[in-house]
Amino acid sequence: MKELYDAWTSCTSSSSSNNYNSTNKDNSKSSHVLVEMKQWFGDLAMNIVVRLVAGKRWFGRNVAGSADEVAARRCQRALSRFFTLLGVFMVEDVVPFLGWLDVQGYRKEMRSVARDLDVVLQGWLEEHKLSRLSCGDEVNKVVDHDFMDVMLSVLKDATILTTDRDADTVNKATCLTIILGASETTMLTLTWAISLLLNNSHVLKKAQEELTAQVGNDRHVDESDIDNLVYLQAIVKEVMRLYPAGPLSGPRESIEDAMVAGYRIPMSTRLIVNSWKIQRDPSIWTDPRV
């Protein structure tokens, strides 16, 4: 968060300098600057999850302009395209026999995204394998610095695999699943949280007062403080209620016949839950939009 603040102040100073003349023309004393928080939060979330998965730092002053940052931006673009492709309408979904034509070009784009992501993950995997080889067998037991290391240790036992895929593919797929689940969702939730707090200053003020009372101004918030930050917890839950990172759930399948809200759901029915609608249902929430 300190890096985000430094980046914001740097942006503010630069923009204020560049816009000095236009500000004077408007006879305005305000130094307000438009800051793209989505990008900053995206970088922050990606840094955290990539550090957890691969032990790397992708964004920040120490890596600015480096090969790692170039690879990171390429991966970010691929992830963005991945999420976009999840929601596109494909002709073959309606007319399956036209799938081989790839009329819309989405299949080609999907293969391109898969290649871009695989290049990054394969690079990490090779680096981890080389690192473990250089450590020697005796130290191998203590080199599980990140999730990919742990997966390499676990997947040494071939009997643990319940699929015909090789261990490397399972490792890369699992790591990618974590990145997909933690990066975009975190960025979206943080962006909405900032937006809602800035548009509800009384809530922001009360949250600041709680932080001052429970944590103080001399240290950072620690995980052990969370139980005492009741109002802040409520803010997070309300943000996720109003703007869930995944408005629609992934496909589910009912394992038995059931009755839900008066509707009969037969066994083996494919279900997609509309979380956004449920969390704004006026029959459940007295004032769902506030």
Secondary structure, 3 states (H helix, E strand, C coil): CHHHHHHHHHHHHHHHHHCHHHHHHCCCCCCCCCCCHHHHHHHHHHHHHHHHHHCCCCCCHHHCCCHHHHHHHHHHHHHHHHHHHHCCCCHHHHCHHHHHHCCCCHHHHHHHHHHHHHHHHHHHHHHHHHHHHHHCCCHHHHCCCCHHHHHHHHCCCHHHCCCCCCHHHHHHHHHHHHHHHHHHHHHHHHHHHHHHHHCCHHHHHHHHHHHHHHCCCCCCCCHHHHHHCHHHHHHHHHHHHHCCCCCECCCEECCCCEEECCEEECCCCEECCEHHHHCCCCCCCCCCCC
